[in-house]
Structures are given as C-alpha cells and as structure tokens.
Amino acid sequence: MLDSFELTKIVGAVLAALLLIFAPKTIIDLTRHGHHGPVAGGYKLPEPSAAPAAADGAPAAPAAFDPAQVVAALATAKPENASGTFKKCLACHTADKAAASKAGPNLWDVVGRTHGTRADFTGYSDAMKKKGGDWNYADLAAFLHSPKVWLPGTKMIFAGVSDPADLADLIAYLRTLSDNPKPLP
C-alpha cells in the first residue's frame, strides 16, 4: 500500500516528465511564431450559383415572403402534417388548455388573441406588448416565417419556418388549439 508521500513523489515525477516533454516544444513554437506562413482552410466551400439576371442584366432580387400566399394555402392545409414542426415549438411553449406557460406563452387559443396578452405569461418583449391588434392568420404567417424580421425586438429565438406549405400546416394546427376555432379566411 502506498502512503501519501510515495503517491506525491509519483505524481511529481509524472508532472516533471510532462513538463520536460512539452516545455521545449512550446518555447520553440513561441520563438518561431509567425514563420509558418499563412494558414489555409482544409476545405473550400462551393461558390453560390449566380442569381438569375433581371431584364436589364442586374441580378434579380430574391423573392420576398408573402403571408397572403400562406393564408390562401390554409384552405387545403393539413394540421396533422404539422406535428414535426410543432415539436420545435414545444421546447418553449405549451399547447394544453389548462397548462401554464413556459419560457414562451401557452399557445392554446392563440388565433384571435391580442398580441402580448396571455395572462399567465409576463415575459413578453416590449415590442410584442406594443404591437397591438390580434393574432390573425397573416400575422401568424409573417411572425412564424421570420420572427425577428416581422417584429424586431422580439424575445423569440426561433429562426422561423421557410416552407410556405409547412407554415400553412402549422398555422392550421394552431387554429385547432381552441374550443372554438376561428373561421378560415
């Protein structure tokens, strides 16, 4: 059995050996710093394809998001298809009628609710509190597509849903979270 003195000597010897191995290399690297030449990345990312040109030869602007396109798609949206997308929401929100809010407000009966007014949730950003109006389908589409673009200053960190069909399915699902779902447009 080793006593503490023997154990201390062993640990000290190991540390001294490591110091003798790594100290000279570190000193040499520090003195030769800057003589290695430029550092190049190991993989060159592919260049983006050229954007289609407009009639005058200038690059065409990317298509802007149109919430009306998503609202029009609500008539044929399938709420049952939104389960995968909605799981992302459940990280911060609840969706049960009797459940308390979490990091974000409970989404039960969100369609038609006034912006920033869920009674049991006090974490709304100032931007959301000042927004005014009710959550209609166009607002939901724009906000869920890109929260920080639609409402600068929002606390919501979700990046958004880019696919209009997925977004329509998600909004159709949110509509079902109510005892009295709001009529479709």
C-alpha positions, -999 to +999 in steps of 0.1 A: +000+000+000+013+034-010+014+061+016+008+098+007+045+106+005+051+079-021+020+089-041+032+125-041+066+115-054+049+095-083+026+123-092+055+148-091+076+126-114+048+123-139+043+161-139+080+167-143+082+143-172+053+161-189+069+195-183+102+183-198+084+169-229+061+198-236+081+229-224+108+228-250+083+224-278+062+253-266+093+275-262+104+267-298+069+273-311+068+307-294+101+318-307+094+307-342+059+323-342+050+338-375+074+318-396+048+292-406+032+311-434-005+318-439-030+292-426-053+279-453-086+262-447-088+225-453-120+227-474-131+253-499-168+259-498-185+258-532-194+292-546-231+300-547-247+298-581-253+331-599-286+347-593-309+349-623-304+382-640-332+407-645-341+421-680-315+449-676-287+425-667-287+433-629-291+404-605-327+397-596-338+404-560-347+373-540-385+367-538-400+383-508-421+363-484-458+369-490-480+360-460-511+361-483-497+330-501-497+311-468-532+324-458-545+313-492-530+278-486-548+274-452-579+261-471-560+230-482-536+228-452-534+196-432-530+203-395-519+166-389-488+172-410-476+199-386-467+175-358-429+175-366-428+213-369-448+219-338-424+197-317-399+226-321-425+249-306-429+227-275-394+234-264-406+268-252-444+267-254-473+246-241-504+239-260-528+224-235-558+244-224-551+241-186-512+242-188-492+271-176-469+290-199-432+280-200-404+301-215-429+313-240-467+318-237-492+289-239-504+286-275-539+274-266-564+297-284-537+319-299-555+327-331-576+358-324-558+366-291-544+401-287-506+403-292-487+400-259-516+394-236-516+358-222-524+364-185-500+339-170-471+350-191-451+380-181-420+376-203-433+394-234-408+417-251-416+454-252-420+451-289-447+425-285-465+444-258-466+475-280-476+456-312-514+459-307-540+440-326-549+404-326-531+373-339-547+368-373-536+343-399-514+368-418-497+380-386-490+343-376-477+336-411-453+365-411-442+360-375-436+323-378-418+327-411-393+351-396-400+364-360-371+388-358-379+404-392-417+407-386-412+420-350-377+435-344-370+433-307-389+401-301-375+377-275-385+347-296-353+330-307-369+306-332-354+311-367-387+305-385-404+282-409-393+289-445-415+264-465-450+280-471-467+246-471-452+236-437-461+271-424-497+267-436-500+233-419-485+247-387-510+276-386-539+252-394-527+232-364-525+262-342-561+270-352-572+236-338-559+245-304-591+261-293-626+251-280-640+274-307-615+276-337-616+308-357-631+305-392-606+302-421-603+333-443 
